[in-house]
Amino acid sequence: ARLAAAKADIRTHLADPTLSAKHVAQRLGLSERSIYLLFERNGLSFAAFVTDERLQRAMTMLVEPGSRQLRIGDIAFAAGFGDISTFNRGFRRRYGRTPSSLRRP
């Protein structure tokens, strides 16, 4: 239940580039260490989960017809990435292609 609450909190605050285990812990009334342990006990890492969720959100936005007018950088920032190059590297590593390649006709 706590892990589900932590994941829900992360998804709610995903766009915040300063999202951290400390912030999640404060909102849930837990210690920062307990947040890390919740993820570790389930074979996950906090940072990897946050990055994965951000990449999924960015992918969704990139393929949504209503988001075509948004620049890729705007999508990266809306997904919570504070740096476009970090977003591009992570996206390429996860999906095997660049974000701009999804937009090409």
PADO-226408 format. One record per residue (C-alpha): x, y, z. Coordinates in steps of 0.1 Angstrom, whole numbers, plus 2048, in hexadecimal, padded with zeros to 3 digits. Layout:
<recs>
XYZ/...
</recs>
This chain:
<recs>
800800800/81C818808/82E8107E8/80E8177D4/80A8387E7/82E8417DF/8298397BA/80984D7B9/81A86B7C9/8368697B0/81E868793/80B8867A1/82B89A7A5/83E88D787/8418AE775/8548BD792/8798BB789/8828BD7AE/86E89E7B6/8818897CF/87D86D7E8/87F887803/86189A7F5/84D87A7F0/85586F814/84A890823/82988F811/82386B81C/82F870840/84C85783B/87285983D/88685E81E/89883D825/87782B827/86D837804/88E8297F6/888808809/8648057FB/8718067D8/8907F07DF/87A7D57F0/8677D37CF/8867D17B9/8847F57AE/8988147B4/8878357BB/89B8487A0/89582D786/86F82D78D/86E85378A/88185476A/86C83875B/84C84A764/85986A754/864858735/842848732/830869736/84687971C/84085D704/81B861709/81D886702/8338816E4/81A86A6D2/7FA87D6DD/7EC8906BF/7E38AD6D6/8078B26E1/8158B66BE/8188DC6C2/82E8D76E1/8548D76DC/8678B86E8/8788CD702/8578D9710/84B8B4712/86B8AB724/8678C673D/8418BE741/84B89A749/8628A7765/8848A6754/89A8C375E/8B28BF741/8AB8B771D/8CA8A3717/8C388C734/8A0887726/8AE880703/8C7867710/8AE855726/89485470B/8AC8466F1/8B882C70B/894822714/8838226F2/8A081E6DA/89883D6C6/8988626CA/87A8766D5/87B88A6B5/87986A6A0/8568646AE/84B88569E/85887F67C/83D877662/
</recs>
